[in-house]
């Protein structure tokens, strides 16, 4: 029998509950039908029904009102479905084990405690209508773990009942994660082929070998294969402020709100993006906007490239560059290269000007600053403005990495031609290409607070370049070379003209990874300032002072330095988008939004409906101004 997506949600939640109690194989028929039942008296218009589930324990049948399922999903109330699915799953388990009949209506306290407990394990902060001690006792019975409850506001802004492990359990888990971290920092990859002395004959052979290395690394990675990472109940441990004091605390999260979502096993496409929650520390809108959002706290999320069963990031270069003074190989962000490093001011201020410019985009204002509601949940999406600037000609302290080795292969066989703004195939006989492997040190790779610091850039609204490149960024301190990092490895290969030509053809000479848009056409001219007549906004100068306050004693001193470089200073607080760029966006908003949404996924039972809700934002009257004039 074919079930609707709404019916499948109920079945999946029911089966999850049976699996939790160790019920081997469902022998219960779930039937969706229409039968007479009473509507909720509090909301006659919602089409919601009271007691919409009828169990027949003796015949192992569960009849669910199919219009109720559709109505509850339409009302975006998946917790209601969870309540009934978990309750009756436990009812059938109780009947099968001990002959207990939970009855028709959900008032059996043990089944209610089970339902509430499973919701709390899924990170849903719900106050149970039975004693919390009964809830935790039931959870402990099946998991053999001890729990405790915190009531208040969690690190992600939710208020209510927060389920966490007991102090002892929490300490044991922290010790295990610390052990994974130590193992990751001490390991060395055994790279036997692809040295400079004995390179691969072509890049295809090098890529095949690296893919083998990663597969082997994943299969033997203690963290990726741990019960912690594979558990469907996502438990995050991190810093938070609780009741005015700093704590390191664990918290169960709904899967799409976990910090480790992108690493969890999933069946989404390899080159897709997973919504992954970040900490407030990843957000810089508050200082830039000069206004607080805390009164209506909205959690921050990234659209992160899918890292399921992945441990490597990559970087490709058509040749290994050499320091002209030392003669040693060198790999640094473009801001720290010799022709730029002597005077970084012009390059930094242009990157910050663009960062402030794109902040003013209407979609950035909606998704990144104000926030939206997706399937009844609040979201803001991180806007990595400096990472985006990196992809639009500017020079920054970031080194580009990718989770897609084909992207690295493109950069390793192509060379940028500034005159044509395209990439051309590169295949000299006297040079070797190089593919870098960045071996991620999980579980703490993305929690590192010191430079070098890895972050994802992923999807950035309607600015497609970083998404097309499955982009990650390594924020590098000055004076540190990529080669110096202990988790960086090199694989060399000989150039092959036929392969370089084929890569150029299939990528349309770089257009696949650097799609042209109104912003790229505009900024390609303006980034050449100070030879252009572009003026620098007040916000860009404030951004410079915030990030490099030791360079100049005041903004007036910075202004004098900019004038000396030939820049013109604007009196405008913010840079404004040229009308042509906004016209292009509004004219193509629906197509751009569909492109943005199509490969974004949410982990968890409600993921399908979260995605549909995201896609539907463009037709929500509340958000209309972000898409249409």
N, C-alpha and C positions, 0 to 999 in steps of 0.2 A: 504493500500500500504506500502511495506517495503522500507525504505529509507536507503541509505548508511550513514556512520558516518559523512561524509563530508556534505551531504545534511541535516542531523539532526542538525549539528552545525548552519547552516543558519536558520533553522526553530526555534531553541531554541533562537537565538539572535533576530529574528523577533518577537517571542512571548514575549520576555523580554521587548522589546520596547513597544508593545501594552499594556502589563501589567502596565508599567510605566505611561502611559497616562490614565490608568483606563478603557481601552477597555475591556468590559466584554465578554469573549468568542470569539475566532477567527472564523469569518464566511467567511474567505478569503481562497480560494484554492491556495496552493503553488504547482506549477507544475514544474518538472525538465525535461527539454527537450533539444534538440539540434536545434539551428536555426542559420541563417547566421548573423554574426556580425563581427566587425572590431577588429583586434588585436591591442594591445598597440604598437604604433609606436616606442617607446623607447626600447622595448625589444621583438624582434620578436621570440626569442627562448623560451620564458617563457610559451607559450601557454596561456597567460592571454588574456582576451578579454575586449574590451571597450564596455560599455553599455550592460553588460551581463544579465541585468534584465529588463523585459518588464511588466509593470503594465497595467491591464485593470480595471480601477476604477469602471466603470459602471457594469461590470459583476463580480466584486469582485474576480479577478484572478490575480495571480502573476506568470509569467513564468520566470524561472531561468535556464541559460545555465548550464547543468550538467557537461560538460567538464571544464567549467571555475571554478566551485566549486572545482573539483578535482585538477586542475592546481594550484589554489591559495593555497590550503592546502599543496600540494606538495612543493610549493615554500616557505612555512612557513610564509604566510602573512595573518594571521587571521584578522588584522586590516582592510584589504580591504573588507573582508566579512562583518565585523561589519558596515563599512561605508554604504554599500548598504542595508543591512538588517534593520538598524535603519532608514535610509532615507525613504525607501518605506513603512515601518511600519507607520511612521508619515504621509506619503502621504495618506495612506488609512484612518488613523484617521482623517486627515484634510478633506478629501472628505466626510467621514461619518458624521462629525459634522457640517461642513459649506459648503460642496460642492466644496472645493478648490481642483483643479487638479494640482498636482506637475509636471505632465508631464512625458515624457519618460526618460529624461536625468536628472541626479542629479545636477541641477543648481538652484533650488528654494532655496532662502536664508534661509527661515524659516525652511525648512526640513533639510538643511545643518547644521544650528545652532543646531537643535535638535540632529542630528547624532553626531556632535562634542561634544556636552554637555554630551551625554550618554557615549561616549568613555572616557571623562575626569572623569566622575563619576566612571568608571571602572578602574581608575588609569593609563590610557594610556596618556602619556604626548605629546599631539599632538597640533600643532599650527593651529587654524582654519582659513579657507579662508574667513570667515565672521567676522564682529566685535565681539570681545569677550563679549562685553556688551550684545549683542543680545543672545549669548549663555547662559549667566548667567540669563538673564531675562526669557528665556524659562524654564530653570531648576527651577527657583524660582516659576514660574507659577504652576508647577506640584507638587513641594515638599513643598512649603510654607516656604522655608529656604533661607537665604541670603548667597551668596558666594563671594569669592574674588580670585584673581589669583596672584600667585608668579611665576616669571620667573627666572630660575637659576638651580642650582643643588640641588636635594632633598637629604634627609638623606640616601636614598638607592642608590644614585649614578646616578639616572636618571636626564637628563637635558631636559629642555623644559618648557612647560606650566604645572604648578602644581596647581591643583584645591584644594582649602581649604575652610572651612567655614569662614564666617565673624568673626571678633573678638568677637562680642556679642554672635553669635551662638556657637563659640568655647568655650567661657567662660561658657555658659549654659551647654554644654556637659561635660566639665571638672567637673563642680559642681555635675552633675548627677553621673559621674564615681566615684568621691570622696565619694559621699553618698553611692554608692554600696560598696565601700571599707570599709567605717566605719561600715556599717551593717555587712559585712563579719567578721570584726575583733571583733565585739561585740557579735556575735551570739554564742550560745551553743547548741550542739546536745543533744537531750533528749534520752539517751540510757538507756532503762528500764530493759534490760535483758543482761545476760552474765557477771555478776559481778564475782569477785573472790569467793565470798561467795555462789553464786548461778550460777555456770557456765552452759553452754549448755552441753548436754549429749554427743555431738560429733561435729566435725568440720563442717559437712554438715549443721547442724542446725544453727551453728554460721554464716556460709557464707550466708545462705538463709535470715537470719535476717539482716545482713549488706547490702545485696542487696536491701532489702525493705527500709532500712534507706536511702540509696543513692537515690533510686527512689523518695522517698518522699522529700528529700533535693533538688533534681533537679527541681521537680515540683513547689517548693516554693522558688526557688532562683531568686531574683529580677534581677540580672545581666544576667544569662543564658536565662531568658525569656524576656529580655528587647528588645525593638525595635532596639536598637543599636546592640546587638549581633545577632539578627535575620535578620538584613538588608543585602540584597545581595550585597550592595555597601559598601565595607569594608573601614572604616575610622579609621586610626590609629593616636593616639595622643602620641607624644613622644619627647624626647630630640634630637636636632640636631644642627649642626653648620651651620648657614646660613649667607653668606657674612661676615664671620669672627667673628660672634658673636653667643653666645649661645641663643637658642630659644626653647620654648615648643610650637610645632606647630602641627596642624592636617594635614593629607594628605589622599586623596582617593587612595586606592591601588587596583590593580587587585587582585582578591581573593586569588590566590596562593602566593601572596607576602605580605599578611597581617600578623601581629604579632599574631592575634587571629584566624588564620585559623584552628588550631586544635580544637578550642572550637565551631566552627560554626556547625550548623545542617548539617548533610550530610548523604548519604546513603551508604558510604563505609563500608567494613567489620569492626566489632568492634575492632578486633586486627590487624588493619592496621596502616600504618604510613603516615602522611600528611606532605608534604613539607611546612615548615613554616619559614618565614623570621626572622632573628635575627638582632641585632644591631652590629656595629663594635666592641663594648665593649666586645662582646662574643668571640672575635677572638684573639688568641695570636700567630699567625704564624709570625707576623711582627718582634717581638723582638726575637723569637726563630730562625728565618731564618736570621736575621740580614740584611734584605732588605725590601724596601718599595714596596707595591703593589698599592699605592694610584694613581699613574699616570694612571693606567688602572683599576680603581676601579671596583670590581666585588662584588655584594651583597652576603651576607652570609646567608645560610639557614640550618635549622636542619630537620632531618627526624623524626618527633615527633609522639609518639603514639597517636592514635585517641582519643580525649577527648570530642567528641560530646556527649552531654547529660550526662556528667560525672562531679562529683565534688570531689570524694574521690580518694586518693592513698592509698596503703596498704603496710603493712610489716608483715610477719609471723615469729614467733619464736616458736620452739618446747617447750620452757619453758621461764618463766620470770626470767631473771638473777638478782642476788642480790649483792649489794656492800658488800664485806667481812668486811669492817670497820663499815659502818653505818647500815647495815642490810636492807637498802631500795632498792626497785627495781631500776635497772639502765639499760639504753639503750644508748650506745654511739658508734661512729664509731670505727672500730678495731684499728685505730692508737692511740686512747685515752684509750684503755683498759689497766689494770694494768701491764700485762706482757710486754707491748710494750711502754707504756707512759714514763717509766723511762728513756728510751734511744731511741727516735724516729729516730735518724739519719740513722741507717742501713736500716730501712724500707722505709724512705722517698727517700733515694738515689736510692734504687732499683726500686721504682715506677717511679722515674724520668728517670732512665736509660731505662726502658721499654717504657716510653712515648716518649723518643727520638728515640728509635729503631723503633717503629711503624710509626713514622713520615717519615721514609725513605722508606716506602713501595711505589712502583710505583703508585698504585691507589690513595693513600693518597696525593702524590705529584700532581697528576692530578686534582682530585676532590676538594681537600682541600686547595691547595696552588695556583696552576696555574689557575684553574677554567675551565669550559666548557661552550659550547653554547647549550641550549636546546630549540628547536623550536624558534630559533632566539633571545633567551634571555640569558644573562650571569648568571652563577651560580657558587658559591663555596659552598661546603657542610662542615659544622662544623665537626671538628675532636676532640672529647672530649677525648683527650689522657689520662688524669688522670682518667677519668671515666672508660675508657677501662682497664687501669691498675688495677682498683679495681676488675674487673671481671676476671683477670688472676693472682689470688693468692696474689696480693700485698695489703699492708695495707695503707689506706689513711684516710683523714679527712671526707670522704663521708659516709653517711648512705644510704643504698640501699632502694628504694621504688619501687613500681610497680603499673601500672594502671589495671593490670589483677589480680583479686582476686584469681584465680586458681593458679597463681604463688605463691602468698602469702600462699595459702593453702599447697603447696608443702613444702615450707620452715618450715611451722608450724607442719608438720608431719614427717619430715626427718632430719637426723643428718649427717653431713659430716664426712666421714672416710678418714683421710689423707693418710693412708697406701695404700688404694685401689683407692684413688681419685674418690670415688663415694659417693652417698648419700644412707643411709640405713633407713628403716622405724623405727620410734621412737614412742613407745606407753607405757611408764611406768604408773603404776597405781597410783603412789604417786605424779605425776607432772601434772600441767595444761598447755596446750598450750595457746598461746595468738595471736590474730590478732589485729594489730594496724590499726587505721583509721587516715589518715592525711587529714583533711578537708581543701581543697584548698580555699584560700581567694582571689577570683576573684573580680575585673579584674586585680589587680596589683601583683598577686602572683609571676609571672615570671619576673617582672620588679624590684623586690626588689634588692637593691644594698648592703645591709648589711647582715651579717651572723646572723642566718641560712639562706642560700640562696638555693632556689629550682631551679633545671635545669633538662632538659630532656637529656637522652643519646641516647635512641632510636636506630636507625640503625647506625652502625659504619662500613661501607664499607663491606669487606669480613670477618670481625671479628664478628661472629654471636651471641655471648653470650648475649650481652645487648639487642639485638633485640628479641631474644627468651624469654627474661624475661620482655619485655615491660618496660624497665628500666627508672627510674628517680633517681636523686641524690640530697640529701640534704647536702650541705656543712656546716659542723657544726664547731663552734668555740670551742676551748678547754674550758672545765669547764661547758659547757651547756649540759644538759641531754635531750634526746628526750621527756621524760615524763614531762619536765618542760614547753613545748610549749603549749599554750592555745588551739590550734586547733588539738591536738593529743588525741585520745581516745583508750581505750583497751576493747576488748571483749574476755572473757576466755571460754575455752571448755575443756571437758575431752577427753583424748586420747582414741581411739578405734583401737585395733590392726587390725581388718579387713579393716578399712578404710585406715590406714597408709600403710598396705601391698598393697592395691589396688592402692594407689597413687604412690607407688614405682614402681609397675609393669607398670602402664600407662606412667610413665615418664622415663622408662628404668633406674631406679635408678639414676636419675638426668641428664642423657645424653640428654634428651629433652631440658633442660635449660642450660646445660654446654656441648655443642657439642665439641668433640675432634677435634683439627686441628693441623697443624704443629707448630703453634705458642704456643699452650698450652703445647704440648709435650716438646718443647724446653725450654720454660720459667719455667716449673715446676721444672726443674733441676737447672736452672740458678738463680732462685729467692732465692735459699738457700745460696747464697753468704753471707758472705765471705768464707764459707767452699769450694765453687767452685773456679775455676781459672778464673772466669769472671772478666774483667777489666772495670772500670768506665770511660766513655768517658768525654771529656772536656765539651760538651754541657749539659750533665746531671749535672755536677758540677755547670755550669753557671745557670742552671735552679734552682738549690737549692739556690744559692746566691740571685737570683732575688726574690724568694718566701719567703726566710727566711734570709734576709740580716742582721737582728739583731743578729743572732746566732753566726756569725763569722765575723771578721773585714775584711777578704780578702779571696780570693779563696785559697791562700797558706795555711792559717790557717785551712780552711775546709779540704784541702788535708791532712794535718798532722793528723786531727781528723779521717779521713777515714782510713789512714794507721794504726793508733792506733787501729782501729776496726778490722783490718785484711784484708781490701780491697786492691786490686791492682789497681793502677791508669794507665789508658791508655793514650797514646799520640795521639790517634785518635780523631779527632774533633767530629765525629758522630759514634754511634754504627752501624754496618752493619749487614744486615740480613745474616744468614748462607745460603749457596747456596741451601741446601735441602729445606728450607722454600720457597724460591723464585721458585725453580723447581716445588714444589707442587702447588704453585699459578699459574704459567704459564701453567702447564699441565691441570689445571682445571678451567682456567679463564672464559670460556664461561658458564660453569655450575654455577660457583660462582656468575657471574654477573646476570644470570637469577634468581638465588635465592635472590640476593640483590634487584632486581627490582620488583619482582612479587607482593609484597603487599605495594608498595609505590604509593601514589596517589596525584594528584594536584587538588585543588579546583577550580571550575570555568568552564565556557563554553568550553575553550580549553583544559581542563584537560586530556581528552582522548589522544589528540595529543601530549601534553607535556609528558605523560607517554610513548607513543610509541617512541618519540624522545629520551627519557632517555634510553630506552631499546636498541635503535639503536646506542648508542655511541660506543659500542664495535666494530662495523663495519665501523666506521668513520676513514678514513686514517689518519686524523690529530692526533687522539688519540691512534693509533695502539700500540705505544711503552709502553703504560700503561697496556696493556693486553697481548701482545705477545713479545717474544724476537726478 
